[in-house]
Every structure is written in C-alpha cells, then in structure tokens.
Amino acid sequence: MTIAHAAAPTFEEYAAAIWPSLYRRAYLLSGNHADAEDLAQQTLIKAHGAWSKVSRAESSDAYVRRILTNTFLSAKRAERRRPERLLGEDPPELGPPPQGPEDRMALWPHVRALPPRQRAVIVLRYYEQLNEAEIADALGCSRGTVKSTAHHALLKLRNAVDGSED
C-alpha cells in the first residue's frame, strides 16, 4: 500500500500564499511602496517561468527569496545608469517591521541609505532573521562575503548614528 502525498500547490496557490511575505521583503529591500510592488511582481514572474524548478526545490521559499534578492541587486546595478526615481509617500502601514525595539525604527532611514548589497545583508539578517548560510544562499555568495558585507554595513550604520547625534 502506498501513502498518498499531498499534491504540490499550483503556482497560483503558491503566489497567493507567499505574496504578503514576498511584498514585505521587497519593501524592506527597496524602501518604498511602488518599487516593492514592482520587485515582488518581477520575482513572481521569474518564479512562474522557473516553476518546475521552484516547486521541486528543497525549499521553494528559499528559492524565491534568492530570485527576489538577485532581482533587487540587478535592478540596483541598472538604476545607476538610469537617473529617474519614483518618489512619493508610502502608506504608513508599510514602514519597517512594527515589532522590535524603537532602535530599529530609528535605524531604518540609515538602513535605507546603505548600498544595495549591504542593505540586503542587513535586511535578511536583522529583519528576516536569516543565518549566514541562508543569506549566502540568497545572495549566491560565500559565508565569508556575508560576514564581510555585514561588518562594513554595521560600520556604516554605526558611523551614521554617531554622526547624527553630534
């Protein structure tokens, strides 16, 4: 007798279930509502195109997180060549994560000012609570690179905070 396994979700089911966390991660990376929606949608388009791989992955969420992070970093590289930037007010409920100490809220503008790769490491580590190996997987780099990038980002944050208090 064989044991019936639950059918894997369809792409549509998966996309609907992951959208809230995907959008939150995209917002933390991009720093504004419009870019976060674009980033999350681009990620889902890429995930749909690779759905056979995504659905067979050991962790579909980790696979999609890597797509999201790579899409963000690729867009930032292209943005350096494109001067326009969307500006506007973000809905108040979409700011940094509401949980945690007020220090996180005070640091948020400084985190948004970090270079894209450093911001990605800080967001994945301190906002998403991923470990070094998970961050390295999401960024497609070594754990040593994650440690180094985090070190440089934390130095920048420390200097920004110290400078703002003077």
NUZARO-259683 format. One record per atom (N, C-alpha, C): residue in one letter; x, y, z. Coordinates in steps of 0.02 Angstrom, whole numbers, plus 50000, padded with zeros to 5 digits. Example, Ala and Ser with C-alpha at 12.3 -4.5 7.8 and 13.67 -1.06 7.14 Angstrom:
2
a506604971650390a506154977550390a506604983550390s506424988850354s506844994750357s506455000250394
END
This chain:
166
m500434994150000m500005000050000m500455006250000t500285011049960t500675017149958t500335022649997i500745027150021i500475032850059i500375038550011a499785041350011a499645047049966a499975053249994h500325056849951h500635063149971h500185068849948a500195074149987a499805079949968a500085082749903a499645084749859a499865087549795a500215094149807a500735095249769a501095101649773a500625107149752p500695113049782p500245118549763p500365120649691t499855123349661t499945126249594t500325132749603f500575135449548f500915141849553f500455147249582e499835147349559e499355152349582e499235151849657e499175145649683e499085144749755e499705147049793y500285145149767y500915147049799y500995154649799a500865157849742a500935165149736a500475168749785a499865166449791a499385169549837a499615168749909a499885163049926a500105161749994a500745165750012i501195166449965i501835169649980i501825177249972w501315179949938w501305187049922w501435191549983p501095190750040p501215195350096p501945195550118s502255189750127s502955189750149s503425191950093l503255190350031l503665192449974l503645200149968y503055202949974y502995210249970y503365213550028r503305210850088r503655213750146r504405213750135r504675208150111r505395207750097r505585212750043a505175213249991a505315217949936a505305225149962y504845226650007y504815233350036y505445234850077l505645230050117l506235231050158l506855232050115l506895228650059l507465229450015l507435236049976s506855237549948s506805243349903s506685249849940g506335249549995g506235255650035g505625259750016n505245257849966n504625261549952n504105256949919h503495259149924h502915255249903h502925253349829a503035258249785a502995256949713a503535252049691d504155253249713d504695248749695d504605241849725a504315241449785a504205234949816a503695230849776e503155234149753e502665230549712e502985228049648d503375232349615d503705230349553d504185224449565l504575225049618l505065219849634l504715213149650a504195213349690a503825207249706a503505204149644q503225208349601q502915205849540q503435202949492q503995206249485q504535203549443q504775196849469t504815196349535t505025190049565t504535184449549l503885185949555l503385180849539l503385178949465i503515183749422i503555182249350i504135177449338k504705178749370k505285174349362k505155167549393a504825167449451a504665161149484a504185157049440h503715160449409h503245156949364h503615153749306g504095157349278g504485154749222g504915148749241a505085148449305a505505142949329a505115138349377w504445138349371w504025134949420w504205127549428s504405124149374s504565117049382s505165116249429k505655120849426k506225120649472k506035122949542v505645128349545v505445131049610v505045125849649s504565122649616s504125117949651s504495111649672r505045109949639r505435104049658r505995105649707a506115111949720a506665113949764a506535111449835e507075110349871e507015108149940e506605113249980s506725119649966s506335124949997s506135129949944s505505129849925s505265134449874s505345141649897d505235142849962d505305149649988d506015152149983a506505147849997a507205149849991a507375151349918y507115147249872y507235148249801y506955155049779v506345156549800v506025162949782v506375168749816r506615167749878r506985173049912r507615174849873r507935169749845r508535170949805r508365174749740i507805172849709i507585176449650i507455183849667l507115184949723l506965191749745l507605195749756t508065192849793t508685196349809t509095197849746n509155192949702n509525194049640n509185199249596t508525199049593t508155204049553t508275211049581f508265211649647f508385218149679f509085220649663l509585216349672l510275218449660l510395220049586s510095216249542s510165217549470s509845224249451a509265225649480a508925231949466a509335237949492k509665236949549k510065242449576k510665243849531r510955238749503r511515239849456r511265243749395a510685241849369a510415245349311a510205252449329e509975253449390e509745260049412e510305265249412r510905262949423r511475267649422r511535271049354r511305267549302r511335270449235r510695274149218r510185273749259r509535276849246r509385281949302p509375288449287p509315293349340p508625294249371e508075292149337e507425293449366e507295289049426r506895291649472r506735287949533r506035289749553l505625284849569l504955286149592l504965289149662l504605294349671l504555297449737l503825297549757g503715297549820g503035297849844g503005295449915e502455296449945e502375294350013e502145287150016d502445283450060d502245276550069d501675276350119p501215271650110p500685270850160p501005269550228p500745272550281p501065271850346p501125264650371e500665260250351e500705253350374e501255249350340l501595252250292l502105248550255l502815250250275g502905253650330g503575255450352g503965249450375p504515250450409p504905244850434p504495240450481p504735234550494p504345229950536p504135233150602p503495232650619p503255235950679p503505232750743q503695226450742q503925223150803q504655225150817g504865224050879g505565225350895g505635232050930p506245233350953p506375239450990p506335245650945e506245251450977e506205257750939e506855259250904d507405256150925d508045257150891d507995255150818r507605249950804r507525247850735r507205253250693m506715256650722m506375262050686m506855267850676a507255269450725a507735274950718a508275273250667l508445267050661l508965264950613l508705264450541w508055263850533w507775262450467w508015267350413p508015273950424p508255278450371p508985277050352h509385275050400h510085273550387h510155266950349v509735262150365v509735255750328v509545257050255r509045261250245r508825262850176r509375266250136a509835269650170a510365273350136a510975268950119l510995262850145l511555258350130l511565256450057p512155254750031p512195252049963p511775245649959p511525243949900p511045238349892p511265231749923r511875229549912r512095223049938r512145223250014q512385228750042q512425229350115q511725229550144r511265233250112r510575233550136r510265226650134a510395222850081a510115216150076a510355211750133v510995212050149v511265207950204v510945209950271i510895216450283i510595218850347i509865216850351v509495217850297v508785216050297v508695208550307l509075204450271l509005197250278l509205194850348r509715197950377r509965195650442r509535198250500y509415204750502y509105207650561y508345208650555y508085209150495y507365209850487y507035203250471e507375199050432e507105192450414e507375186850458q507865188250500q508145183450548q508445177250514l508765178250456l509105172650423l509815171950450n510075165950448n510765164950470n511245166150411e511895165950424e512395167450372e512335162750312a512215156450325a512165151650269a511565153150225e510995154850256e510395156450218e510495162950178i510835167750208i510975174050172i511445172750114a511955168750125a512435167050072a512065163650014d511595159250031d511205155949979d510775160949941a510455165449977a510025170449944a510425175049899l511035176749919l511445181349880l511895177849830g511945171249836g512375167449791g513115169049802c513305169449866c514005170849883c514215166449942s514825167449965s515085163450021s514865166450088r514915162450140r514765165050207r515255170450227g515875169750204g516385174850219g516195181550189t515915181450128t515695187650097t515115190650136v514665186450160v514115188950202v514385192250264k514865189050298k515155191850359k515485198550345s515875198850291s516225204950273s515735210550256t515235208850216t514745213850197t514355216450257a514175211850302a513815213850363a514265218350406h514895216650411h515365220650450h515395227750423h515485228450358h515525235150327h514865238950335a514315235450328a513655238750336a513555241150407l513745236950455l513665238950525l514115244850543l514715244950513l515155250850524l514835257150497k514545256650437k514205262550408k513625264650451l513235259850475l512675261550518l512905264850583r513435262050612r513705264750674r513945271950663n514305273050608n514545279850592n513975284650579a513455282250545a512875286550530a512515288450595v512435283750640v512105285250703v512535289850746d513175288450750d513625292750789d513645299750760g513645300350694g513665306850661g513025310750671s512465307250674s511825310750682s511705313250753e512075310450801e511995312550870e512425318650887d512915320250844d513345325950859d512995332450845
END
